[in-house]
């Protein structure tokens, strides 16, 4: 059984917030919170001291803000996993450019944080770089940073796209499904099951036949259409 312990640093100038984040992260098996740090100037030295592999950091901090800190940490060690945990929605693009693993907004979604930490640990065990799984979605006047595998399915609605996810329920954007499909093309879990639908195959429970047509029954209980000409391709994908 895999016994790898991943050491994590939590960086937040508000001690209560840092300790709350620590309490969430330490619920994940195989994770050790090496230290909660309130002074961002101390972080680089603490990474070396604890041999930390992951840093959860806030953006709004005195002396050295989270983005500046992330840049210095990334320059020093490209393999370090960075996760922004912040109340600021405006720095998602900069965080993305720094190859952060995730961008989690306050108030914290505990399940989102634990899922992110689990994926980081799995990636480290398998020696995988999962940064390409992070995408930015522009919804009206806000940017949403989301992991691709949180998307359950995408539906085309005239000149808009409806993105159904686990964390945000659903997101409506002025986009087309073809464009979003290109953004997700590096992730092999997505399949164009219908001209109006793109599905995450990890959520497909079974294929249901209805007369001469087909539906996909998802693990969420929802059903979406499956094109007959896509049936054989999907079966090969799921059996492969």
C-alpha positions as CSV (number, residue, x, y, z in Angstrom):
1,X,0.0,0.0,0.0
2,X,1.3,3.5,-0.9
3,X,2.5,5.3,2.2
4,X,3.9,8.5,0.7
5,X,3.6,11.5,3.0
6,X,3.2,14.8,1.3
7,X,4.3,17.8,3.4
8,X,2.3,21.0,3.0
9,X,2.9,24.6,4.0
10,X,-0.1,26.9,4.6
11,X,0.6,30.6,4.2
12,X,-2.0,33.2,5.3
13,X,-1.4,36.3,7.4
14,X,-4.6,35.6,9.3
15,X,-3.8,32.8,11.8
16,X,-7.4,31.8,12.2
17,X,-7.8,31.3,8.4
18,X,-4.6,29.4,8.2
19,X,-5.5,27.1,11.0
20,X,-8.9,26.4,9.5
21,X,-7.3,25.5,6.2
22,X,-4.9,23.2,8.1
23,X,-7.8,21.5,9.8
24,X,-9.3,20.7,6.3
25,X,-6.1,19.5,4.7
26,X,-5.1,17.2,7.5
27,X,-8.2,15.2,7.0
28,X,-6.7,13.9,3.7
29,X,-4.8,10.7,4.3
30,X,-1.1,10.9,3.5
31,X,-0.9,14.6,4.1
32,X,1.2,16.3,6.8
33,X,0.8,20.1,7.4
34,X,4.4,21.0,8.2
35,X,3.6,24.5,9.3
36,X,1.1,27.4,9.1
37,X,3.0,30.5,8.3
38,X,1.8,34.1,8.7
39,X,4.9,35.9,7.4
40,X,5.3,35.4,3.6
41,X,9.0,36.4,3.8
42,X,9.7,33.2,5.8
43,X,8.2,30.8,3.3
44,X,11.1,30.1,1.0
45,X,13.3,29.1,3.9
46,X,10.5,26.9,5.4
47,X,10.1,25.1,2.1
48,X,13.7,23.9,2.3
49,X,13.5,23.3,6.1
50,X,10.4,21.0,5.9
51,X,11.1,19.7,2.4
52,X,7.6,20.7,1.5
53,X,6.1,19.7,-1.8
54,X,2.9,21.8,-1.7
55,X,2.2,25.4,-0.7
56,X,-1.4,26.7,-0.1
57,X,-1.1,30.5,-0.1
58,X,-3.2,33.6,0.2
59,X,-2.8,36.6,-2.2
60,X,-3.4,39.6,0.0
61,X,-0.5,39.6,2.4
62,X,1.9,42.3,3.7
63,X,5.5,42.6,2.8
64,X,5.4,40.0,0.0
65,X,2.0,39.3,-1.6
66,X,1.0,35.8,-2.7
67,X,1.6,36.4,-6.4
68,X,5.1,37.7,-5.8
69,X,5.8,34.8,-3.4
70,X,4.6,32.3,-5.9
71,X,6.9,33.7,-8.6
72,X,9.9,33.5,-6.4
73,X,9.0,29.9,-5.3
74,X,8.4,28.9,-8.9
75,X,11.7,30.3,-10.0
76,X,13.4,28.4,-7.2
77,X,11.6,25.1,-7.7
78,X,9.5,24.4,-10.8
79,X,8.2,21.2,-9.3
80,X,6.6,22.8,-6.3
81,X,2.7,22.6,-6.3
82,X,1.1,26.0,-5.7
83,X,-2.5,26.4,-4.7
84,X,-4.0,29.8,-4.2
85,X,-6.6,30.0,-1.4
86,X,-7.9,33.6,-1.5
87,X,-10.9,36.0,-1.3
88,X,-9.7,37.8,-4.5
89,X,-11.3,36.8,-7.7
90,X,-9.3,39.2,-9.9
91,X,-6.0,37.5,-10.0
92,X,-7.0,34.2,-11.6
93,X,-5.2,34.8,-14.9
94,X,-1.9,35.7,-13.2
95,X,-2.3,32.6,-11.0
96,X,-2.9,30.5,-14.0
97,X,0.2,31.8,-15.8
98,X,2.2,30.8,-12.7
99,X,1.1,27.2,-13.3
100,X,-0.8,27.0,-10.0
101,X,-2.6,23.7,-9.4
102,X,-5.8,25.3,-8.2
103,X,-7.4,28.7,-7.3
104,X,-9.8,28.3,-4.5
105,X,-12.0,31.2,-3.3
106,X,-13.0,32.0,0.2
107,X,-15.3,31.1,1.9
108,X,-13.7,27.7,1.5
109,X,-15.5,24.8,-0.1
110,X,-14.1,22.0,2.1
111,X,-14.8,19.2,-0.3
112,X,-13.1,21.2,-3.2
113,X,-10.0,21.6,-1.0
114,X,-9.8,18.0,0.0
115,X,-10.3,16.8,-3.6
116,X,-7.6,19.2,-4.8
117,X,-5.2,17.9,-2.2
118,X,-6.0,14.3,-3.0
119,X,-5.3,14.9,-6.7
120,X,-2.0,16.6,-5.9
121,X,-0.9,13.6,-3.8
122,X,-1.9,11.1,-6.5
123,X,-0.1,13.2,-9.1
124,X,3.1,13.2,-7.0
125,X,2.9,9.5,-6.4
126,X,2.5,8.8,-10.1
127,X,5.0,11.5,-11.0
128,X,2.4,13.4,-13.1
129,X,2.2,17.1,-13.9
130,X,-1.5,18.0,-13.8
131,X,-1.3,21.7,-14.2
132,X,-2.7,21.5,-17.7
133,X,-6.0,20.4,-16.1
134,X,-6.6,23.9,-14.8
135,X,-8.8,26.2,-17.0
136,X,-10.2,29.7,-16.8
137,X,-13.8,30.4,-17.7
138,X,-15.0,33.9,-18.3
139,X,-18.5,34.3,-17.0
140,X,-19.9,37.8,-17.6
141,X,-17.6,40.0,-15.4
142,X,-15.9,37.4,-13.4
143,X,-13.3,34.7,-14.1
144,X,-13.7,31.2,-12.7
145,X,-10.7,29.0,-12.3
146,X,-11.8,25.3,-12.4
147,X,-10.2,21.9,-12.7
148,X,-11.3,20.3,-16.0
149,X,-12.3,17.1,-14.2
150,X,-14.9,19.0,-12.2
151,X,-16.9,19.6,-15.4
152,X,-19.7,16.9,-15.6
153,X,-21.0,18.0,-19.1
154,X,-21.3,20.9,-21.4
155,X,-24.5,21.8,-23.3
156,X,-24.8,24.2,-26.2
157,X,-27.7,26.7,-25.8
158,X,-28.1,28.9,-28.9
159,X,-25.2,31.3,-28.6
160,X,-24.3,30.3,-25.1
161,X,-22.8,27.3,-23.3
162,X,-24.1,25.7,-20.1
163,X,-21.3,24.1,-18.1
164,X,-22.5,21.8,-15.4
165,X,-19.9,21.1,-12.6
166,X,-19.6,19.7,-9.2
167,X,-18.3,22.9,-7.5
168,X,-20.3,25.7,-9.1
169,X,-23.5,23.8,-10.0
170,X,-23.7,25.4,-13.5
171,X,-22.0,28.2,-15.4
172,X,-23.4,30.0,-18.4
173,X,-21.0,31.7,-20.8
174,X,-21.2,33.4,-24.2
175,X,-19.2,30.8,-26.0
176,X,-19.8,27.8,-28.3
177,X,-19.3,24.2,-27.5
178,X,-16.7,23.7,-30.3
179,X,-14.4,26.4,-28.7
180,X,-14.7,24.9,-25.3
181,X,-14.0,21.5,-26.7
182,X,-10.7,22.8,-28.0
183,X,-9.8,24.1,-24.5
184,X,-10.4,20.7,-23.1
185,X,-8.8,18.8,-26.0
186,X,-5.7,17.9,-23.9
187,X,-7.9,16.1,-21.4
188,X,-8.8,12.6,-22.7
189,X,-11.8,12.2,-20.3
190,X,-14.1,14.4,-22.5
191,X,-16.1,13.1,-25.4
192,X,-18.4,14.8,-27.9
193,X,-21.5,12.6,-27.4
194,X,-23.9,14.8,-29.4
195,X,-23.6,17.9,-31.5
196,X,-24.9,19.9,-28.6
197,X,-23.2,18.0,-25.7
198,X,-19.7,17.3,-24.4
199,X,-19.5,14.8,-21.6
200,X,-16.9,13.9,-19.0
201,X,-16.8,10.1,-19.4
202,X,-15.8,9.6,-15.8
203,X,-19.5,10.5,-15.0
204,X,-21.0,8.1,-17.5
205,X,-22.8,5.3,-15.6
206,X,-24.4,3.5,-18.6
207,X,-25.8,3.8,-22.1
208,X,-29.6,3.6,-22.3
209,X,-31.4,2.7,-25.4
210,X,-34.8,4.4,-26.1
211,X,-36.3,3.0,-29.2
212,X,-33.9,4.0,-32.0
213,X,-32.1,6.6,-30.0
214,X,-29.7,6.6,-27.0
215,X,-29.2,8.5,-23.8
216,X,-26.2,8.5,-21.3
217,X,-27.2,8.0,-17.7
218,X,-24.7,9.9,-15.6
219,X,-23.6,9.1,-12.0
220,X,-25.4,12.3,-11.0
221,X,-28.8,10.8,-12.1
222,X,-29.0,13.2,-15.1
223,X,-29.5,12.0,-18.7
224,X,-28.1,13.5,-21.8
225,X,-28.4,12.4,-25.5
226,X,-25.9,10.2,-27.3
227,X,-25.7,10.5,-31.1
228,X,-26.2,7.1,-32.8
229,X,-23.1,7.7,-34.9
230,X,-21.1,8.3,-31.8
231,X,-22.2,5.1,-30.1
232,X,-19.5,2.7,-31.3
233,X,-16.7,5.3,-30.6
234,X,-17.9,5.8,-27.0
235,X,-18.2,2.1,-26.4
236,X,-14.6,1.6,-27.6
237,X,-13.4,4.5,-25.5
238,X,-15.1,3.2,-22.3
239,X,-14.0,-0.4,-22.9
240,X,-10.4,0.6,-23.8
